[in-house]
């Protein structure tokens, strides 16, 4: 796919959320680069009704380009799937349709149908093997114009864990904060002193549970002890994504079936289910948007990362309670 000419229908297939989000961003950025006035429609499959795709892809009076992103496309209804598959065979000239599907049996008719219709497939399968995660770390730093040795990359994995979003955030911050071209074990050790992950998730838990005072106190302590703002945002964003995943899971699944469906250990599901008390879909959407805004601000889009983080925490807590 050329940077300025995305395919008219793109199927992003796989369960690695970070890579799926990046693939969506690459498509929308390419369309926006070619036409800054292009409109982007981004909605979950569960909210898409019959006829909505036709409405969003109908030619406008001024011939403007548009992008229609359908996330969690496995949740589309049968009649909507039929509409999407029919559209994929004869897509509109000025619209790029992006379908995000995690793979698996649910919604397989959509996957098979749009593939047969000629959609471009972008695979974003889960990175599970240690060697693949090491390769990911090296690739992330290469994107930033840096290099990292195998031992340093392994040390980073040990310090941060296996979540690709956490790893990407850690790589970004290492590249930004450490001098020189090569990043060695000493740099990883200096940066990750065992506090970042703990303090980040402590702040996240307090915020999603509505304990504003605790969350702000923990946030300020984390910042004062050197925890990178980007890791704090990442931890809270991860907590909110967990709420969304568990909250949106089929109600008929329990125990091991639910854990398998979500790809989460049972103990974590139990904790997230408790944290869901007080949350609704609209509030969760606002909180996730607040985390996305803070992420952009702490990566250079704002003048004061500490203020951006505090505002994010306040918005998340307010979104939970509906204030």
Secondary structure, DSSP 8 states (H G I E B T S, - for coil): -BTTB--SEEEEESS-HHHHHHHHHHHHHHHHHH-TT-EEEEEEGGG--TTHHHHHHS--TT---EEEEEESGGG--HHHHHHHHHHHHT--TTEEEEEEE--SSTTHHHHHHHHHTT-EEEE-----SHHHHHHHHHHHHHHTT-EE-HHHHHHHHHHH-S-HHHHHHHHHHHHHHS-SSEE-HHHHHHH--S-HHHHHHHHHHHHHTT-HHHHHHHHHHHHHTT--HHHHHHHHHHHHHHHHHHHTS-TT--HHHHHHHHT--HHHHHHHHHHTTT--HHHHHHHHHHHHHHHHIIIIISS-HHHHHHHHHHHHHHHHHT-
